[in-house]
Amino acid sequence: MSKRQACNFFKIHPSVFYYQAKPNDDHHVRAQLSKLAALHNRWGFWMMHHHLRLMSYNWNHKKVYRIYTDMKLNMRRKHKKRLPQRVREPLLQPLYPNITWSMDFMHDGLINGNNFRSFNVIDDFNREALNITLDTSLTSSRVIRELEKIIEWRGKPEKIRVDNGPEFIANAMEQWAESKNIELKFIQKGKPYQNGYVERFNRSFREEVFRCICF
């Protein structure tokens, strides 16, 4: 029986009969990718693939990418969070306390070169400073804890005016405000004067405290 008749009998394509497996050279690809990752730790996949082609390696990009991801060399992309449209509102003085609070961060440095931040909260009614927290790191979780302390002795406000900092637009902050029935009033991006009460407090705090004390 001929090979063609045998293929028809077993119902297989002739290319399957004549196929010869290629030697697995994944270890060579891994070795080259490891060298490139060690020398150029900021290179992405396509930079490495083009460099391998320049080195006369004709590996298919799908194969290289499979090994590249298997080695967990793919770099995480930084996606900028798209902010919703912020509506400008007039900066009005409330008629009584706990209607609107304003909060913001300040940055400064110690004499030894270490940086720190200050989390400030004021009541827009009389510019009373409700909170000043100093630390080297202030996350959204820390902001929520500090606000809980203020609400415990002061009561909660109806609104809190903030800028578009990452701590204020975090999901944890949004969920906390919703659970407390507090409205977060975001100012327009790049318009700090729309949060003028706390910005004025920050300026006084910096000039009268930070500039007068040698840390």
Backbone as JSON, one array per atom type, in Angstrom:
{
  "sequence": "MSKRQACNFFKIHPSVFYYQAKPNDDHHVRAQLSKLAALHNRWGFWMMHHHLRLMSYNWNHKKVYRIYTDMKLNMRRKHKKRLPQRVREPLLQPLYPNITWSMDFMHDGLINGNNFRSFNVIDDFNREALNITLDTSLTSSRVIRELEKIIEWRGKPEKIRVDNGPEFIANAMEQWAESKNIELKFIQKGKPYQNGYVERFNRSFREEVFRCICF",
  "N": [[0.85, -1.19, 0.0], [0.54, 2.21, -0.84], [1.89, 5.3, 0.5], [0.1, 7.41, 0.2], [-2.34, 6.05, -0.15], [-2.46, 4.85, 2.35], [-2.72, 7.08, 4.02], [-5.23, 7.96, 3.18], [-6.72, 5.78, 3.99], [-6.49, 5.82, 6.81], [-7.54, 8.27, 7.14], [-6.14, 10.74, 7.42], [-4.36, 13.8, 6.92], [-1.84, 14.2, 4.39], [0.19, 16.01, 5.17], [0.27, 15.74, 7.88], [1.4, 13.24, 8.18], [3.94, 13.61, 7.08], [4.97, 15.5, 8.78], [7.53, 16.84, 10.81], [8.67, 17.24, 14.01], [9.89, 20.25, 15.34], [12.92, 21.07, 16.99], [12.78, 21.97, 20.44], [13.49, 25.13, 21.35], [13.08, 26.85, 23.42], [14.53, 27.38, 25.69], [16.72, 28.78, 24.79], [15.58, 31.17, 23.98], [14.64, 32.07, 26.43], [17.07, 32.47, 27.77], [18.24, 34.57, 26.3], [16.33, 36.59, 26.67], [16.52, 36.92, 29.41], [19.08, 38.0, 29.65], [18.76, 40.45, 28.3], [16.81, 41.63, 29.91], [18.23, 41.98, 32.26], [20.19, 43.79, 31.49], [18.76, 45.93, 30.39], [16.45, 47.05, 32.08], [14.21, 48.62, 31.73], [13.13, 48.18, 29.3], [10.5, 47.26, 27.11], [8.4, 44.66, 25.64], [8.45, 44.86, 22.77], [10.77, 46.32, 22.25], [12.7, 44.51, 23.14], [12.17, 42.38, 21.39], [12.72, 43.47, 18.81], [15.41, 43.97, 19.2], [16.39, 41.38, 19.45], [15.93, 40.5, 16.85], [17.75, 42.09, 15.48], [19.99, 40.88, 16.36], [20.09, 38.69, 14.81], [18.34, 36.63, 15.44], [15.68, 34.77, 14.45], [13.17, 34.38, 15.65], [9.67, 33.9, 15.96], [7.39, 36.54, 16.72], [5.2, 35.9, 18.28], [5.92, 33.61, 19.62], [8.11, 34.55, 21.1], [6.78, 36.43, 22.68], [5.1, 34.78, 24.16], [6.9, 33.4, 25.81], [8.04, 35.57, 27.02], [5.92, 36.67, 28.57], [5.48, 34.45, 30.16], [7.75, 34.43, 31.69], [7.18, 36.57, 33.22], [7.99, 39.17, 32.6], [6.67, 41.29, 31.57], [5.81, 44.68, 31.79], [3.95, 46.68, 34.04], [1.4, 48.77, 32.95], [0.85, 52.24, 33.41], [-2.08, 53.68, 33.98], [-3.72, 56.65, 33.62], [-6.11, 57.97, 35.73], [-9.23, 58.89, 34.57], [-10.84, 61.86, 35.15], [-14.12, 62.89, 36.09], [-16.22, 65.54, 34.72], [-15.75, 68.53, 36.38], [-17.72, 70.81, 38.15], [-17.76, 74.26, 38.47], [-18.2, 76.03, 41.45], [-19.49, 78.75, 43.39], [-17.5, 80.26, 45.97], [-18.78, 80.26, 48.85], [-19.5, 81.55, 52.12], [-20.54, 79.55, 54.77], [-23.56, 79.65, 56.81], [-23.63, 78.6, 59.34], [-21.85, 76.32, 61.56], [-20.43, 73.15, 60.41], [-21.55, 72.85, 57.9], [-20.04, 73.08, 55.49], [-16.91, 71.68, 55.05], [-13.41, 72.12, 54.41], [-10.58, 70.53, 53.0], [-7.1, 69.72, 52.64], [-3.76, 68.98, 51.44], [-0.42, 69.64, 52.57], [3.02, 70.09, 51.72], [6.32, 69.64, 52.87], [9.76, 69.83, 54.05], [12.21, 68.23, 56.18], [15.13, 69.22, 58.1], [17.03, 67.32, 57.71], [16.59, 66.42, 55.21], [14.47, 64.69, 54.73], [11.14, 64.31, 53.56], [7.85, 65.42, 54.44], [4.28, 65.37, 55.03], [1.32, 67.33, 55.51], [-1.92, 67.04, 56.67], [-4.68, 68.93, 56.47], [-7.67, 70.17, 57.84], [-10.43, 72.3, 57.76], [-13.21, 74.26, 59.01], [-15.45, 75.9, 56.97], [-17.11, 77.86, 57.94], [-16.1, 79.48, 60.11], [-13.4, 79.29, 59.66], [-12.12, 77.56, 61.36], [-9.58, 75.44, 62.49], [-9.85, 72.1, 62.23], [-8.37, 69.82, 62.11], [-4.99, 68.83, 62.03], [-2.68, 66.89, 60.72], [0.44, 65.41, 60.78], [2.73, 63.57, 58.88], [4.9, 61.18, 57.27], [3.71, 59.7, 55.32], [0.51, 59.73, 54.0], [-2.27, 58.17, 53.41], [-5.37, 57.36, 51.64], [-6.83, 55.77, 53.37], [-5.81, 56.57, 55.85], [-6.66, 59.22, 55.83], [-9.42, 58.86, 56.01], [-9.61, 57.72, 58.57], [-8.76, 59.88, 60.16], [-10.78, 61.72, 59.63], [-12.94, 60.37, 60.72], [-12.31, 60.58, 63.43], [-12.63, 63.32, 63.82], [-15.38, 63.66, 63.28], [-16.42, 62.24, 65.37], [-16.25, 63.87, 67.65], [-17.06, 66.31, 66.76], [-19.19, 66.15, 65.01], [-20.76, 65.44, 61.84], [-20.18, 66.95, 58.59], [-22.17, 68.53, 55.98], [-21.08, 68.81, 53.46], [-17.87, 68.33, 51.93], [-15.18, 70.07, 50.76], [-12.78, 69.46, 48.32], [-9.67, 68.94, 46.5], [-8.45, 67.37, 43.47], [-6.77, 65.31, 44.29], [-5.02, 62.11, 44.56], [-5.64, 60.76, 46.94], [-8.14, 61.72, 47.6], [-9.83, 61.14, 45.45], [-9.99, 58.46, 45.54], [-11.45, 55.16, 45.55], [-12.09, 54.15, 48.05], [-12.45, 56.44, 49.58], [-14.67, 57.57, 48.32], [-16.64, 55.62, 48.78], [-16.74, 55.74, 51.57], [-17.69, 58.38, 52.05], [-20.19, 58.17, 50.87], [-21.4, 56.29, 52.52], [-21.59, 57.78, 54.84], [-23.27, 59.73, 54.08], [-22.27, 62.14, 53.09], [-21.44, 64.81, 51.01], [-19.0, 65.03, 48.56], [-17.32, 67.72, 47.34], [-15.74, 68.49, 44.54], [-13.17, 70.53, 43.31], [-12.38, 72.29, 40.23], [-9.89, 70.96, 38.05], [-6.58, 72.06, 38.48], [-7.29, 74.53, 39.53], [-6.75, 75.88, 42.2], [-7.66, 78.09, 43.65], [-10.36, 77.83, 43.9], [-10.72, 76.41, 46.13], [-10.28, 78.17, 48.21], [-10.41, 78.87, 50.98], [-9.11, 76.87, 52.58], [-6.67, 76.93, 51.31], [-5.75, 79.46, 51.93], [-5.48, 79.13, 54.68], [-3.45, 77.2, 54.67], [-1.32, 78.73, 53.74], [-0.93, 80.6, 55.84], [-0.36, 78.81, 57.89], [2.02, 77.69, 56.98], [3.76, 79.93, 56.92], [3.68, 80.92, 59.55], [4.24, 78.8, 61.18], [5.77, 76.54, 60.03], [7.89, 77.99, 58.84], [8.94, 79.25, 60.98], [9.92, 77.43, 62.7], [12.6, 75.3, 63.2], [12.99, 72.29, 61.92]],
  "CA": [[0.0, 0.0, 0.0], [1.33, 3.43, -0.9], [1.68, 6.22, 1.62], [-1.13, 8.17, -0.06], [-3.48, 5.17, 0.16], [-2.49, 4.66, 3.8], [-3.28, 8.3, 4.62], [-6.67, 7.96, 2.92], [-7.34, 4.73, 4.79], [-6.56, 6.28, 8.21], [-8.22, 9.57, 7.12], [-5.26, 11.8, 7.92], [-3.78, 14.6, 5.84], [-0.43, 13.85, 4.17], [1.09, 16.89, 5.9], [0.42, 15.19, 9.23], [2.32, 12.1, 8.09], [5.28, 14.08, 6.78], [5.4, 16.52, 9.74], [8.64, 16.53, 11.71], [8.68, 18.2, 15.11], [11.09, 21.07, 15.43], [13.5, 21.01, 18.35], [12.32, 23.03, 21.34], [14.59, 26.03, 21.71], [12.58, 27.86, 24.35], [15.56, 27.74, 26.68], [17.57, 29.81, 24.19], [14.83, 32.43, 24.05], [14.65, 32.5, 27.84], [18.41, 32.95, 28.12], [18.45, 35.89, 25.69], [15.45, 37.56, 27.33], [17.07, 37.18, 30.74], [20.22, 38.91, 29.5], [18.25, 41.77, 27.95], [16.11, 42.18, 31.08], [19.23, 42.39, 33.24], [20.91, 44.97, 30.98], [17.83, 47.02, 30.08], [15.27, 46.71, 32.87], [13.07, 49.47, 31.36], [12.69, 47.81, 27.96], [9.3, 46.46, 26.98], [8.5, 43.48, 24.78], [8.83, 45.15, 21.39], [12.18, 46.71, 22.23], [13.49, 43.29, 23.23], [11.98, 41.58, 20.18], [13.47, 44.09, 17.73], [16.84, 43.78, 19.48], [16.71, 39.99, 19.1], [15.99, 40.42, 15.39], [19.03, 42.68, 15.08], [21.03, 39.9, 16.72], [19.93, 37.58, 13.85], [17.44, 35.58, 15.93], [14.45, 34.9, 13.67], [12.04, 33.8, 16.38], [8.39, 34.54, 15.75], [7.07, 37.43, 17.85], [4.22, 35.23, 19.16], [6.69, 32.7, 20.48], [8.88, 35.36, 22.05], [5.86, 37.05, 23.64], [4.63, 33.73, 25.07], [7.95, 33.17, 26.81], [8.2, 36.86, 27.72], [4.88, 36.76, 29.61], [5.67, 33.33, 31.09], [8.82, 34.85, 32.6], [6.64, 37.72, 33.98], [8.8, 40.36, 32.33], [5.83, 42.39, 31.09], [5.75, 45.79, 32.73], [2.6, 47.18, 34.28], [1.13, 50.09, 32.4], [0.26, 53.21, 34.32], [-3.21, 54.33, 33.36], [-4.15, 57.83, 34.34], [-7.53, 57.92, 36.0], [-9.96, 59.98, 33.95], [-11.72, 62.53, 36.1], [-15.35, 63.44, 35.52], [-16.27, 66.99, 34.58], [-16.0, 69.22, 37.64], [-18.52, 72.02, 37.99], [-17.3, 75.35, 39.33], [-19.22, 76.56, 42.35], [-19.0, 79.93, 44.11], [-16.93, 80.0, 47.3], [-19.66, 80.97, 49.78], [-19.3, 81.28, 53.53], [-21.76, 78.97, 55.38], [-24.22, 80.44, 57.85], [-23.38, 77.99, 60.64], [-20.82, 75.27, 61.44], [-20.7, 71.8, 59.91], [-22.18, 72.8, 56.58], [-18.99, 72.75, 54.52], [-15.52, 71.64, 55.46], [-12.41, 72.09, 53.34], [-9.37, 69.81, 53.42], [-6.03, 69.76, 51.65], [-2.45, 68.53, 51.9], [0.74, 70.5, 52.43], [4.28, 69.36, 51.64], [7.5, 70.36, 53.35], [10.88, 68.93, 54.31], [12.98, 68.37, 57.41], [16.49, 69.7, 57.89], [17.84, 66.18, 57.28], [16.25, 66.09, 53.82], [13.26, 63.87, 54.63], [9.91, 65.04, 53.28], [6.65, 65.04, 55.19], [3.04, 65.97, 54.56], [0.39, 67.79, 56.53], [-3.32, 66.93, 56.27], [-5.38, 70.0, 57.17], [-9.13, 70.25, 57.66], [-11.01, 73.48, 58.41], [-14.64, 74.53, 58.82], [-15.55, 77.12, 56.19], [-17.93, 78.85, 58.64], [-15.25, 80.42, 60.84], [-12.01, 78.93, 59.36], [-11.56, 76.83, 62.5], [-8.78, 74.27, 62.12], [-10.39, 70.92, 62.87], [-7.39, 68.73, 62.11], [-3.68, 68.98, 61.4], [-1.97, 65.62, 60.9], [1.75, 65.4, 60.13], [3.31, 62.24, 58.73], [5.64, 61.03, 56.01], [2.81, 59.07, 54.37], [-0.9, 59.91, 54.35], [-3.07, 57.51, 52.39], [-6.81, 57.59, 51.74], [-7.3, 55.1, 54.6], [-5.45, 57.43, 56.97], [-7.55, 60.38, 55.76], [-10.73, 58.43, 56.53], [-9.5, 57.56, 60.03], [-8.7, 61.2, 60.77], [-12.12, 62.32, 59.52], [-13.79, 59.69, 61.7], [-12.01, 61.16, 64.74], [-13.25, 64.66, 63.9], [-16.83, 63.5, 63.33], [-16.78, 61.68, 66.67], [-16.43, 64.93, 68.65], [-17.55, 67.54, 66.15], [-20.35, 65.93, 64.15], [-20.38, 65.36, 60.43], [-20.61, 68.06, 57.75], [-22.99, 68.2, 54.83], [-20.19, 68.73, 52.3], [-16.43, 68.52, 52.13], [-14.59, 70.56, 49.52], [-11.44, 68.9, 48.15], [-9.13, 69.0, 45.15], [-8.49, 66.08, 42.78], [-5.64, 64.48, 44.69], [-5.32, 60.67, 44.52], [-6.26, 60.29, 48.19], [-9.53, 62.17, 47.65], [-10.64, 60.51, 44.39], [-9.9, 57.01, 45.7], [-12.74, 54.48, 45.73], [-12.36, 54.02, 49.48], [-12.98, 57.73, 50.03], [-16.01, 57.72, 47.75], [-17.55, 54.73, 49.5], [-16.91, 56.24, 52.93], [-18.56, 59.56, 52.01], [-21.55, 57.72, 50.55], [-21.95, 55.64, 53.71], [-21.85, 58.81, 55.84], [-24.18, 60.71, 53.48], [-21.52, 63.4, 52.97], [-21.18, 65.12, 49.61], [-17.66, 65.5, 48.24], [-17.36, 68.77, 46.33], [-14.42, 68.57, 43.91], [-12.91, 71.74, 42.55], [-11.88, 72.02, 38.89], [-8.48, 70.62, 38.02], [-5.69, 73.19, 38.25], [-7.9, 75.77, 40.0], [-6.72, 75.8, 43.67], [-8.37, 79.21, 44.27], [-11.73, 77.42, 44.18], [-10.67, 75.9, 47.51], [-9.49, 79.28, 48.75], [-10.37, 78.95, 52.44], [-8.05, 76.03, 53.13], [-5.41, 77.39, 50.73], [-5.32, 80.6, 52.76], [-5.03, 78.56, 55.95], [-2.15, 76.57, 54.43], [-0.3, 79.76, 53.64], [-0.66, 81.11, 57.19], [0.26, 77.73, 58.66], [3.4, 77.55, 56.52], [4.55, 81.1, 57.28], [3.7, 81.17, 60.98], [4.67, 77.6, 61.92], [6.89, 75.84, 59.38], [9.01, 78.89, 58.59], [9.44, 79.77, 62.25], [10.44, 76.31, 63.49], [13.65, 74.56, 62.51], [12.76, 70.87, 62.16]],
  "C": [[0.89, 1.24, 0.0], [1.04, 4.32, 0.31], [0.4, 7.02, 1.44], [-2.36, 7.35, 0.27], [-3.6, 4.96, 1.66], [-3.08, 5.88, 4.51], [-4.79, 8.36, 4.4], [-7.38, 6.92, 3.77], [-7.53, 5.18, 6.24], [-7.2, 7.66, 8.33], [-7.4, 10.66, 7.8], [-4.69, 12.54, 6.72], [-2.31, 14.21, 5.65], [0.55, 14.72, 4.93], [1.3, 16.41, 7.33], [1.42, 14.05, 9.23], [3.76, 12.57, 7.91], [5.82, 15.1, 7.8], [6.53, 16.0, 10.62], [8.72, 17.63, 12.78], [10.01, 18.95, 15.15], [11.64, 21.0, 16.85], [13.05, 22.21, 19.19], [13.52, 23.87, 21.77], [14.11, 27.15, 22.63], [13.65, 28.3, 25.34], [16.52, 28.77, 26.12], [16.89, 31.18, 24.25], [14.84, 32.97, 25.48], [16.02, 33.09, 28.23], [18.65, 34.35, 27.55], [17.58, 36.95, 26.34], [15.97, 37.89, 28.73], [18.23, 38.15, 30.67], [19.74, 40.33, 29.2], [17.55, 42.42, 29.14], [17.1, 42.67, 32.13], [19.95, 43.67, 32.79], [20.0, 46.17, 30.79], [16.5, 46.73, 30.8], [14.05, 47.57, 32.55], [12.56, 49.17, 29.95], [11.4, 46.99, 28.05], [9.5, 45.32, 25.99], [9.02, 43.83, 23.39], [10.27, 45.62, 21.27], [13.07, 45.47, 22.27], [13.37, 42.47, 21.95], [12.76, 42.15, 19.0], [14.98, 43.91, 17.93], [17.26, 42.35, 19.15], [16.79, 39.8, 17.59], [17.29, 41.01, 14.86], [20.2, 41.76, 15.39], [20.91, 38.63, 15.88], [19.17, 36.4, 14.41], [16.09, 35.78, 15.24], [13.26, 34.24, 14.35], [10.78, 34.6, 16.09], [8.0, 35.37, 16.97], [6.05, 36.79, 18.8], [4.93, 34.3, 20.13], [7.46, 33.48, 21.54], [7.96, 35.97, 23.1], [5.32, 36.02, 24.63], [5.64, 33.49, 26.18], [8.16, 34.43, 27.65], [7.19, 37.0, 28.85], [5.02, 35.63, 30.63], [6.76, 33.64, 32.1], [8.41, 36.06, 33.45], [7.53, 38.95, 33.83], [7.95, 41.55, 31.89], [5.64, 43.42, 32.17], [4.31, 46.28, 32.84], [2.46, 48.58, 33.71], [0.46, 50.98, 33.43], [-0.85, 53.96, 33.57], [-3.65, 55.51, 34.22], [-5.66, 57.8, 34.5], [-8.22, 59.14, 35.4], [-10.96, 60.57, 34.93], [-12.99, 62.99, 35.42], [-15.3, 64.96, 35.46], [-16.62, 67.64, 35.91], [-16.72, 70.54, 37.35], [-18.03, 73.07, 38.97], [-18.47, 75.87, 40.16], [-18.65, 77.78, 43.08], [-18.52, 79.55, 45.51], [-17.71, 80.83, 48.31], [-19.35, 80.58, 51.22], [-20.59, 80.72, 54.13], [-22.29, 79.84, 56.5], [-24.01, 79.87, 59.24], [-22.41, 76.83, 60.46], [-21.36, 73.97, 60.85], [-21.58, 71.77, 58.66], [-21.16, 72.36, 55.55], [-17.63, 72.78, 55.2], [-14.64, 71.7, 54.22], [-11.18, 71.35, 53.85], [-8.39, 69.77, 52.26], [-4.75, 69.25, 52.29], [-1.42, 69.64, 51.7], [1.98, 69.61, 52.4], [5.41, 70.25, 52.16], [8.59, 69.34, 53.64], [11.58, 69.25, 55.62], [14.4, 68.82, 57.08], [17.41, 68.58, 57.43], [17.51, 65.73, 55.87], [15.03, 65.23, 53.65], [12.03, 64.76, 54.41], [8.78, 64.54, 54.17], [5.46, 65.81, 54.63], [2.19, 66.37, 55.75], [-1.03, 67.72, 55.96], [-4.14, 67.9, 57.11], [-6.87, 69.99, 56.82], [-9.63, 71.48, 58.41], [-12.51, 73.52, 58.15], [-14.76, 75.87, 58.12], [-16.33, 78.22, 56.93], [-17.07, 79.91, 59.32], [-13.76, 80.12, 60.67], [-11.33, 78.21, 60.52], [-10.8, 75.61, 62.0], [-9.27, 73.06, 62.91], [-9.37, 69.79, 62.98], [-6.12, 69.18, 61.42], [-2.9, 67.7, 61.72], [-0.68, 65.66, 60.11], [2.27, 63.97, 60.06], [4.06, 62.2, 57.4], [4.77, 60.4, 54.93], [1.38, 59.21, 54.87], [-1.73, 59.36, 53.21], [-4.54, 57.84, 52.57], [-7.38, 56.92, 53.0], [-6.99, 55.94, 55.83], [-6.34, 58.66, 57.0], [-8.91, 60.02, 56.35], [-10.68, 58.29, 58.04], [-9.48, 58.92, 60.73], [-10.07, 61.89, 60.71], [-13.09, 61.66, 60.51], [-13.56, 60.26, 63.11], [-12.67, 62.53, 64.9], [-14.76, 64.55, 64.07], [-17.27, 63.01, 64.71], [-17.03, 62.78, 67.7], [-17.08, 66.19, 68.07], [-18.89, 67.36, 65.46], [-19.92, 65.98, 62.7], [-20.89, 66.57, 59.66], [-21.56, 67.58, 56.65], [-22.14, 68.01, 53.58], [-18.74, 68.85, 52.76], [-15.84, 68.92, 50.78], [-13.14, 70.08, 49.44], [-10.97, 69.16, 46.72], [-9.17, 67.59, 44.56], [-7.27, 65.22, 43.08], [-6.01, 63.01, 44.73], [-5.95, 60.15, 45.8], [-7.74, 60.64, 48.25], [-10.41, 61.53, 46.59], [-10.61, 58.99, 44.49], [-11.29, 56.41, 45.94], [-13.1, 54.36, 47.2], [-12.96, 55.31, 50.04], [-14.4, 57.94, 49.54], [-17.03, 56.87, 48.5], [-17.8, 55.21, 50.92], [-17.86, 57.43, 52.96], [-20.0, 59.16, 51.73], [-22.19, 57.07, 51.76], [-22.3, 56.65, 54.8], [-22.83, 59.87, 55.34], [-23.55, 62.11, 53.46], [-21.19, 63.62, 51.5], [-19.75, 65.64, 49.45], [-17.75, 66.49, 47.09], [-15.96, 68.95, 45.77], [-14.3, 69.87, 43.13], [-12.43, 71.34, 41.15], [-10.37, 71.8, 38.93], [-7.65, 71.86, 37.69], [-6.25, 74.52, 38.69], [-7.93, 75.78, 41.54], [-7.47, 76.94, 44.34], [-9.83, 78.87, 44.54], [-11.85, 76.75, 45.54], [-9.9, 76.9, 48.36], [-9.4, 79.33, 50.26], [-9.23, 78.13, 53.02], [-6.69, 76.41, 52.53], [-4.86, 78.59, 51.52], [-4.83, 80.13, 54.12], [-3.65, 77.92, 55.78], [-1.03, 77.61, 54.38], [0.06, 80.31, 55.02], [0.07, 80.06, 58.03], [1.73, 77.56, 58.27], [4.27, 78.7, 57.02], [4.71, 81.25, 58.79], [4.19, 79.97, 61.8], [5.91, 76.99, 61.27], [8.11, 76.74, 59.22], [9.62, 79.43, 59.87], [10.07, 78.68, 63.13], [11.47, 75.59, 62.64], [13.48, 73.09, 62.84], [14.07, 70.12, 62.1]]
}
